[in-house]
């Protein structure tokens, strides 16, 4: 799961830094459009339907996104 998540993040954000270092507070690539694109890419990659009320949970950092996915894919 982590390798897939890293690939999605790197594809969406086009980041030069490793996906594991992703943090909304320090990433210049992560804006509102990138956030929506990330949610769409996560839905497609993991076969999820992410509810709008969960969007803020995915607006934090790599570990927060990973934790969310682990909860959803149990």
Secondary structure, DSSP 8 states (H G I E B T S, - for coil): -HHHHHHHHHHHH--SS-GGG-BTTT-SS--HHHHHHHHHHHHHHHT----GGGGGGGSSBHHHHHHHHHHHT-
